[in-house]
Amino acid sequence: MHVDRNDFIVNVGGEDAVAKMDHEARADALENYLSDKLDEAVTQKAKKYPTVAELEAKIDTRGYRRGVGNLFLHARSNKRPDEDTTGLTVKRLLKMPAEPTLADFFNYRFAPAAHLLQSARLARKQGASEEVVLACLLHDAGVSLMRTEHGYWGAQLIEPYVSERAAFAVRYHQALRFFPDPSVNYEYPQNYLQTFGTDYVPSPHIQAAYEYARNHKWYMDARLVTLNDYYAFDPTVEVSIDEFEDIIGRHFKQPKEGLGVDHSPVSHMWRTMINPDAPL
């Protein structure tokens, strides 16, 4: 059975935990890991994943749209509008500073943003360029506004403040997720069988975006975002935005007036996240 080194390290508690093990302990941990993966593989074979048609049939059984951004969607609400929603209240958001910085958005609106922070740390540990680390840090920022087409929303959100290369990596990571790349051991995510359906075929524009990015000089930047995206879901790891203060300072053009107050072409997107409870 193939052993994914990164997955194994995360599974046993991280690189520090591995470093503290003697050879016998590592061997035992590896055996346990392989045993768990085998059990998981057997379970997955027995699991029935939905088809695209079966997922579409569920649309009118939900009280929400799957593509709605995180700041606008109640994660536990699956009620119809006419059903009792007692107990499904949203949380009051903390007021943001008058001149909000990127770090403020991580602390007040993206929080806990564990996935973004883990992704950036993983990229940094693996020796990625600072632009790739920044792209990993911001690759799902658009999800706060809109899940659907989040790579494009995210790239547009940050475009005035980052390099063209970093924005490219964020934009095209969305399309690259659906296409394996053996050169970096990236495979089609197993959980997509549940999310999109067993017979899902990416839309023509996604396929076209993949072909374009695949032949672009910055292809590997976007691919590294997908790679560090896929392995950054460890509930035992906590990362602070302060860890990336230096990279943000060098590569994110923070407006002195504050994000959402600087009158850039995307200020309205940042303002929307500042006050998502506004009625209009």
Buried (B, 14 or more C-beta within 10 A) or exposed (E): EEEBEBEBBBBBBEEEBBEEBEEEEEEEBBEEBBEEBEEEEEEEEEEEBBBEEEBEEEEEEEBBEEEBBBBBBBEEBEBEEEEEBEEBEEEEBEEBEEBBBBBBBBBBBBEEBBBBBBBBBBBBEEEBBBBBBBBBBBBBBBBBBBBBBBBBBBBBBBBBBBBEBBBBBBBBBBBBBBBEBEEEEBEEBEEBBEEBBBEBEBEEEBBEBBEEBBEEEBBBBBBBBBBBBBBBEBEEBEBEBEEBEEBBEEBBEBBEBBBBBBEBEBBEBBBBBBEBEEEE
